[in-house]
Amino acid sequence: MSDKMSFIDETLNELRASGLYNEIKIIGSPQGAWLNIDGHRVLNMCSNNYLGLANNPELRQAAVKAIDEFGVGPAAVRSIAGTMSLHEQLDRKVAEFKRVEAALTLQSGFMANCAVIPALVSKGDTIVSDALNHASIIDGSRLSRAQIKVYEHNNMDSLEAVLKEDNSGRVLVITDGVFSMDGDIAPLPAIVELAQRYGAMTMVDDAHGEGVLGESGRGIVDHFHLHGKVDVEVGTFSKAIGTIGGFAAGSSRLIEYLKQKARPFLFSSALTPPDVAATYRAIELLMESGELVERLWENGRYFKSAMQELGFDIGLSETPITPVMLGEADVAGEMSRQLLKRGVFATKIGFPTVPKGKARIRVMISASHSREDLDFGIAQFAAVGREMGIIR
Ligand SMILES: Cc1ncc(COP(=O)(O)O)c(C=O)c1O
């Protein structure tokens, strides 16, 4: 009898042969500048903990207090019995932070895209999407059943050419704010201007802009002073905020509408009380001081200039995200393994996360890195880069 599931082995073997197999490391410590992997202390250069908040004592305390007062589970979807006073407070706090009328917290950034996009457009409508948009935007767009048109990455001529076409129904332009694999920033003022001219709605996914861009990390809309001009902001708490969860932010009528129409809000349970309370405290900390954001940028500038001086190709990043461009996935995989042997955890990123032939190690700088940490990381990159003939 034939094995109906043999495609699984074939696919796994192909992934191993092409260097694209994901080897998942198990971490035995909290997230921070240093981690424990397989009993070894290693420098963490690949998590999204931009501001070092994932193990912040004040967030931990807030989470413990919430468990004492509200328990550990939400026990329902938010629209049935899962909205606690904590969730309402967080919705309001996010709106205040993002300087919008209202916000709605969801279970993750991925879920936020799957919630918002199909609520705004459906069959007969048109999505206009940047070629490098995140997988969750792509999946949210596919779920909507609207036709999807892709414009060249950050290319406004290409965007205009698509907007000029005879597009059916409602038109929604979607872009990442900061592109997570390259660290470049969407030209949002031009996108908003073009969308307005052609009567399209605008949506930005600010997952890597929150905690990084704008005053105290308020994100890309604040960075470009575009308040009130972007129809929907989607975001996540899983990066700079240090916790878990996602959100949509915008006008009061948009949020009221999403509470009636967004399926992940209506059919998937709410965030847990400790998640919500820790997130609330993280946003308060950001609103109290921009110091962590400044330290993140300082660290990013220091690391990037050292890597460039060494001769590494670090792409076109405009943010602390530092892609070390290596081309083939097996080269990136080998570099990652050699770095780990030397005490640096920096994972390879290959297809389908980035296009084929554009594999890299994406270094994620954090405010929690000290100058000594960065110097250690730079020295190991230099040694491995020379051993592998990537730099001289
Ligand atoms: C642009 C973008 N949107 C959404 C997500 C998903 O966020 P979350 O981890 O909260 O699901 C990510 C995370 O990788 C992202 O980079």
Ligand as a Chemical Component Dictionary entry (heavy atoms), coordinates in Angstrom:
data_LIG
# 
_chem_comp.id                   LIG 
_chem_comp.type                 NON-POLYMER 
_chem_comp.pdbx_formal_charge   0 
_chem_comp.three_letter_code    LIG 
# 
loop_
_chem_comp_atom.comp_id 
_chem_comp_atom.atom_id 
_chem_comp_atom.alt_atom_id 
_chem_comp_atom.type_symbol 
_chem_comp_atom.charge 
_chem_comp_atom.model_Cartn_x 
_chem_comp_atom.model_Cartn_y 
_chem_comp_atom.model_Cartn_z 
_chem_comp_atom.pdbx_ordinal 
LIG C1 C1 C 0 5.349 42.882 10.367 1  
LIG C2 C2 C 0 4.912 41.822 11.318 2  
LIG N1 N1 N 0 3.593 41.649 11.551 3  
LIG C3 C3 C 0 3.149 40.717 12.403 4  
LIG C4 C4 C 0 4.017 39.879 13.068 5  
LIG C5 C5 C 0 3.468 38.833 13.977 6  
LIG O1 O1 O 0 3.459 39.283 15.289 7  
LIG P1 P1 P 0 3.147 38.259 16.457 8  
LIG O2 O2 O 0 4.434 37.601 16.791 9  
LIG O3 O3 O 0 2.625 39.126 17.556 10 
LIG O4 O4 O 0 2.130 37.312 15.949 11 
LIG C6 C6 C 0 5.380 40.037 12.881 12 
LIG C7 C7 C 0 6.316 39.162 13.623 13 
LIG O5 O5 O 0 7.156 38.516 13.109 14 
LIG C8 C8 C 0 5.854 41.018 11.983 15 
LIG O6 O6 O 0 7.159 41.174 11.754 16 
# 
loop_
_chem_comp_bond.comp_id 
_chem_comp_bond.atom_id_1 
_chem_comp_bond.atom_id_2 
_chem_comp_bond.value_order 
_chem_comp_bond.pdbx_ordinal 
LIG C1 C2 SING 1  
LIG C2 N1 SING 2  
LIG C2 C8 DOUB 3  
LIG N1 C3 DOUB 4  
LIG C3 C4 SING 5  
LIG C4 C5 SING 6  
LIG C4 C6 DOUB 7  
LIG C5 O1 SING 8  
LIG O1 P1 SING 9  
LIG P1 O2 DOUB 10 
LIG P1 O3 SING 11 
LIG P1 O4 SING 12 
LIG C6 C7 SING 13 
LIG C6 C8 SING 14 
LIG C7 O5 DOUB 15 
LIG C8 O6 SING 16 
# 
